[in-house]
Amino acid sequence: MKKILTFMSDRAQSFRYAFSGIKDILMTEHNAWVHAIFTIVILSLALWLQISFIKFVLIIIVITLVWVAEAFNTVLEIVVDMVSRRYSKSAQRAKDIAAGAVCIASLGAAIVGIILLGPPLLEKLGV
């Protein structure tokens, strides 16, 4: 029984750390604010349009991909800044490439959103 309680306590602590990280990115990263706004708008639009379950799942997947990319980009920037106090071309490249990954994920998500939400939106608006 003690092992189960320890296991449950450890899992609860893991979730506290994870939620602390999510709170941190939301409170400190301006791009995360943009992602949050788009997440709310797109999910609201998808619900309003009453898209199919499969389309909704695809929207969730691409939104998640963007958030994960942003989180890893943020972590990479923090670690690079810790390790490389002075300007380094390699450090700058790492940061730029990580930011590029977020851009790729965001553009992909936008394309998926347009493909999945565009036609039902145009239909709903009578266009």
Backbone as CSV, one residue per row, in Angstrom:
resi,resn,N_x,N_y,N_z,CA_x,CA_y,CA_z,C_x,C_y,C_z
1,MET,0.823,-1.203,0.000,0.000,0.000,0.000,0.861,1.258,0.000
2,LYS,1.970,1.212,0.766,2.844,2.379,0.838,3.459,2.686,-0.527
3,LYS,3.788,1.632,-1.294,4.339,1.829,-2.632,3.343,2.532,-3.540
4,ILE,2.084,2.150,-3.417,1.039,2.780,-4.239,0.894,4.249,-3.872
5,LEU,0.871,4.561,-2.587,0.758,5.955,-2.153,1.963,6.775,-2.599
6,THR,3.155,6.194,-2.504,4.362,6.883,-2.962,4.289,7.133,-4.473
7,PHE,3.873,6.104,-5.198,3.725,6.229,-6.645,2.744,7.350,-6.996
8,MET,1.596,7.365,-6.343,0.581,8.386,-6.609,1.092,9.780,-6.248
9,SER,1.796,9.884,-5.132,2.360,11.159,-4.712,3.393,11.659,-5.722
10,ASP,4.234,10.756,-6.202,5.236,11.125,-7.207,4.578,11.587,-8.502
11,ARG,3.507,10.913,-8.916,2.807,11.310,-10.144,2.171,12.691,-9.961
12,ALA,1.582,12.913,-8.807,0.973,14.215,-8.529,2.027,15.312,-8.594
13,GLN,3.205,15.061,-8.035,4.292,16.046,-8.080,4.734,16.288,-9.525
14,SER,4.793,15.246,-10.324,5.156,15.394,-11.739,4.182,16.314,-12.456
15,PHE,2.885,16.139,-12.170,1.884,17.001,-12.793,2.020,18.444,-12.302
16,ARG,2.344,18.629,-11.029,2.554,19.995,-10.521,3.701,20.665,-11.261
17,TYR,4.799,19.933,-11.497,5.921,20.479,-12.258,5.493,20.819,-13.691
18,ALA,4.746,19.922,-14.299,4.299,20.146,-15.679,3.405,21.384,-15.775
19,PHE,2.457,21.500,-14.860,1.565,22.664,-14.890,2.318,23.948,-14.557
20,SER,3.331,23.845,-13.737,4.182,25.001,-13.456,4.889,25.448,-14.735
21,GLY,5.349,24.494,-15.536,5.988,24.819,-16.805,5.024,25.470,-17.781
22,ILE,3.796,24.961,-17.832,2.789,25.556,-18.717,2.474,26.979,-18.264
23,LYS,2.334,27.162,-16.961,2.075,28.507,-16.430,3.239,29.437,-16.772
24,ASP,4.458,28.935,-16.624,5.644,29.731,-16.919,5.643,30.214,-18.366
25,ILE,5.410,29.312,-19.307,5.446,29.710,-20.715,4.324,30.704,-21.034
26,LEU,3.162,30.506,-20.406,2.060,31.431,-20.653,2.309,32.812,-20.043
27,MET,3.034,32.858,-18.945,3.272,34.135,-18.269,4.476,34.894,-18.833
28,THR,5.383,34.199,-19.509,6.642,34.849,-19.894,6.886,34.951,-21.390
29,GLU,6.230,34.160,-22.190,6.534,34.118,-23.625,5.422,34.783,-24.433
30,HIS,5.777,35.889,-25.078,4.781,36.632,-25.851,4.192,35.796,-26.987
31,ASN,5.017,34.973,-27.636,4.491,34.134,-28.709,3.491,33.116,-28.189
32,ALA,3.651,32.689,-26.961,2.681,31.764,-26.368,1.323,32.447,-26.224
33,TRP,1.337,33.749,-25.973,0.072,34.491,-25.891,-0.630,34.449,-27.250
34,VAL,0.140,34.632,-28.315,-0.430,34.570,-29.669,-1.003,33.179,-29.915
35,HIS,-0.236,32.140,-29.548,-0.728,30.767,-29.714,-2.004,30.547,-28.909
36,ALA,-2.058,31.083,-27.705,-3.242,30.912,-26.858,-4.467,31.560,-27.500
37,ILE,-4.294,32.756,-28.021,-5.413,33.455,-28.676,-5.896,32.657,-29.881
38,PHE,-4.937,32.219,-30.729,-5.327,31.436,-31.900,-5.971,30.106,-31.495
39,THR,-5.469,29.491,-30.444,-6.055,28.236,-29.965,-7.516,28.440,-29.596
40,ILE,-7.793,29.476,-28.835,-9.167,29.754,-28.411,-10.054,30.084,-29.612
41,VAL,-9.562,30.922,-30.503,-10.357,31.320,-31.678,-10.652,30.115,-32.567
42,ILE,-9.628,29.326,-32.860,-9.810,28.196,-33.774,-10.709,27.120,-33.161
43,LEU,-10.498,26.813,-31.886,-11.371,25.812,-31.254,-12.812,26.302,-31.181
44,SER,-12.995,27.586,-30.896,-14.350,28.154,-30.864,-14.989,28.097,-32.245
45,LEU,-14.210,28.437,-33.259,-14.710,28.399,-34.633,-15.075,26.969,-35.029
46,ALA,-14.221,26.015,-34.681,-14.491,24.610,-35.009,-15.774,24.126,-34.339
47,LEU,-15.971,24.511,-33.086,-17.199,24.127,-32.382,-18.422,24.806,-32.992
48,TRP,-18.289,26.082,-33.333,-19.397,26.825,-33.937,-19.794,26.225,-35.283
49,LEU,-18.781,25.794,-36.043,-19.043,25.206,-37.356,-19.521,23.761,-37.266
50,GLN,-19.416,23.181,-36.082,-19.819,21.793,-35.850,-19.154,20.846,-36.855
51,ILE,-17.834,20.972,-36.961,-17.096,20.109,-37.884,-17.117,18.674,-37.362
52,SER,-16.758,17.737,-38.225,-16.777,16.324,-37.843,-15.739,16.045,-36.751
53,PHE,-15.929,14.925,-36.076,-15.024,14.515,-35.009,-13.601,14.368,-35.543
54,ILE,-13.450,13.744,-36.688,-12.118,13.525,-37.275,-11.449,14.869,-37.579
55,LYS,-12.173,15.793,-38.154,-11.605,17.118,-38.436,-11.223,17.828,-37.137
56,PHE,-12.049,17.681,-36.125,-11.749,18.314,-34.836,-10.480,17.719,-34.236
57,VAL,-10.325,16.415,-34.335,-9.117,15.758,-33.835,-7.887,16.257,-34.587
58,LEU,-8.000,16.406,-35.894,-6.874,16.927,-36.676,-6.501,18.347,-36.244
59,ILE,-7.501,19.158,-35.968,-7.255,20.521,-35.472,-6.515,20.449,-34.133
60,ILE,-6.953,19.586,-33.246,-6.296,19.417,-31.939,-4.841,18.985,-32.126
61,ILE,-4.604,18.067,-33.056,-3.240,17.578,-33.290,-2.325,18.698,-33.757
62,VAL,-2.767,19.506,-34.711,-1.877,20.564,-35.208,-1.694,21.674,-34.170
63,ILE,-2.722,21.956,-33.388,-2.568,22.934,-32.308,-1.544,22.420,-31.295
64,THR,-1.645,21.156,-30.947,-0.695,20.550,-30.011,0.717,20.608,-30.561
65,LEU,0.886,20.331,-31.842,2.199,20.391,-32.480,2.819,21.783,-32.338
66,VAL,2.025,22.813,-32.554,2.527,24.188,-32.425,2.945,24.471,-30.983
67,TRP,2.121,24.064,-30.012,2.448,24.294,-28.605,3.711,23.545,-28.196
68,VAL,3.860,22.313,-28.656,5.059,21.536,-28.326,6.289,22.181,-28.952
69,ALA,6.181,22.609,-30.198,7.301,23.286,-30.855,7.681,24.553,-30.093
70,GLU,6.692,25.328,-29.675,6.962,26.559,-28.928,7.626,26.251,-27.590
71,ALA,7.165,25.210,-26.917,7.759,24.845,-25.633,9.221,24.432,-25.809
72,PHE,9.501,23.589,-26.799,10.891,23.177,-27.026,11.761,24.349,-27.463
73,ASN,11.201,25.249,-28.255,11.940,26.441,-28.648,12.294,27.280,-27.426
74,THR,11.350,27.453,-26.541,11.583,28.227,-25.317,12.663,27.567,-24.462
75,VAL,12.561,26.260,-24.297,13.561,25.537,-23.506,14.944,25.679,-24.130
76,LEU,15.026,25.511,-25.446,16.321,25.634,-26.112,16.913,27.026,-25.903
77,GLU,16.092,28.061,-26.019,16.587,29.423,-25.803,17.104,29.610,-24.378
78,ILE,16.385,29.083,-23.409,16.810,29.203,-22.010,18.135,28.490,-21.795
79,VAL,18.248,27.270,-22.301,19.478,26.491,-22.114,20.643,27.141,-22.834
80,VAL,20.440,27.600,-24.058,21.520,28.260,-24.797,21.978,29.512,-24.056
81,ASP,21.044,30.280,-23.526,21.418,31.484,-22.772,22.187,31.138,-21.503
82,MET,21.865,30.017,-20.866,22.584,29.597,-19.661,24.018,29.178,-20.001
83,VAL,24.169,28.454,-21.091,25.466,27.880,-21.453,26.364,28.902,-22.142
84,SER,25.774,29.741,-22.956,26.540,30.667,-23.778,26.217,32.103,-23.381
85,ARG,26.951,32.616,-22.410,26.684,33.967,-21.885,27.018,35.060,-22.904
86,ARG,28.043,34.822,-23.714,28.424,35.804,-24.739,27.836,35.386,-26.079
87,TYR,27.826,36.336,-27.019,27.288,36.029,-28.342,28.099,34.910,-28.986
88,SER,27.377,33.989,-29.581,27.996,32.884,-30.299,27.189,32.642,-31.561
89,LYS,27.881,32.540,-32.683,27.181,32.287,-33.939,26.447,30.941,-33.885
90,SER,27.053,29.955,-33.278,26.402,28.637,-33.156,25.160,28.714,-32.272
91,ALA,25.261,29.457,-31.179,24.108,29.622,-30.291,22.983,30.334,-31.034
92,GLN,23.322,31.359,-31.787,22.321,32.092,-32.559,21.670,31.195,-33.596
93,ARG,22.477,30.371,-34.265,21.932,29.424,-35.244,20.939,28.478,-34.582
94,ALA,21.313,27.938,-33.425,20.429,27.005,-32.718,19.099,27.670,-32.396
95,LYS,19.164,28.905,-31.896,17.938,29.634,-31.561,17.100,29.911,-32.808
96,ASP,17.759,30.328,-33.886,17.036,30.637,-35.125,16.377,29.393,-35.718
97,ILE,17.087,28.273,-35.697,16.528,27.036,-36.236,15.337,26.575,-35.404
98,ALA,15.449,26.678,-34.085,14.330,26.302,-33.220,13.121,27.209,-33.473
99,ALA,13.373,28.503,-33.647,12.280,29.426,-33.967,11.684,29.084,-35.331
100,GLY,12.538,28.677,-36.264,12.063,28.250,-37.578,11.147,27.041,-37.481
101,ALA,11.451,26.132,-36.551,10.602,24.954,-36.355,9.207,25.369,-35.894
102,VAL,9.144,26.357,-35.026,7.838,26.866,-34.577,7.095,27.483,-35.759
103,CYS,7.817,28.206,-36.583,7.215,28.830,-37.765,6.662,27.768,-38.713
104,ILE,7.438,26.708,-38.946,6.982,25.613,-39.811,5.719,24.977,-39.239
105,ALA,5.728,24.694,-37.946,4.556,24.088,-37.303,3.343,25.010,-37.414
106,SER,3.553,26.302,-37.206,2.455,27.265,-37.267,1.895,27.389,-38.678
107,LEU,2.780,27.433,-39.668,2.311,27.512,-41.057,1.554,26.244,-41.442
108,GLY,2.075,25.097,-41.022,1.369,23.843,-41.286,0.001,23.825,-40.640
109,ALA,-0.072,24.304,-39.402,-1.351,24.358,-38.695,-2.318,25.302,-39.402
110,ALA,-1.802,26.417,-39.871,-2.661,27.372,-40.587,-3.219,26.750,-41.866
111,ILE,-2.379,26.028,-42.589,-2.835,25.374,-43.824,-3.900,24.328,-43.509
112,VAL,-3.654,23.517,-42.500,-4.653,22.510,-42.099,-5.944,23.207,-41.688
113,GLY,-5.833,24.291,-40.922,-7.017,25.029,-40.496,-7.812,25.575,-41.668
114,ILE,-7.111,26.124,-42.643,-7.802,26.671,-43.825,-8.501,25.558,-44.595
115,ILE,-7.809,24.440,-44.762,-8.400,23.316,-45.499,-9.622,22.760,-44.781
116,LEU,-9.530,22.605,-43.463,-10.618,21.977,-42.711,-11.750,22.931,-42.345
117,LEU,-11.397,24.180,-42.054,-12.419,25.120,-41.579,-12.920,26.065,-42.662
118,GLY,-12.123,26.262,-43.704,-12.504,27.201,-44.761,-13.833,26.883,-45.419
119,PRO,-13.971,25.696,-46.006,-15.240,25.385,-46.686,-16.473,25.467,-45.791
120,PRO,-16.446,24.875,-44.568,-17.665,25.014,-43.743,-17.928,26.461,-43.313
121,LEU,-16.880,27.247,-43.144,-17.078,28.650,-42.782,-17.719,29.406,-43.928
122,LEU,-17.208,29.201,-45.127,-17.793,29.867,-46.303,-19.248,29.449,-46.482
123,GLU,-19.534,28.175,-46.270,-20.914,27.675,-46.388,-21.811,28.318,-45.331
124,LYS,-21.322,28.390,-44.105,-22.113,28.971,-43.007,-22.389,30.453,-43.259
125,LEU,-21.396,31.135,-43.870,-21.558,32.565,-44.161,-22.346,32.805,-45.449
126,GLY,-22.654,31.732,-46.177,-23.436,31.855,-47.402,-22.632,32.411,-48.569
127,VAL,-21.324,32.199,-48.547,-20.465,32.706,-49.617,-20.274,31.629,-50.664
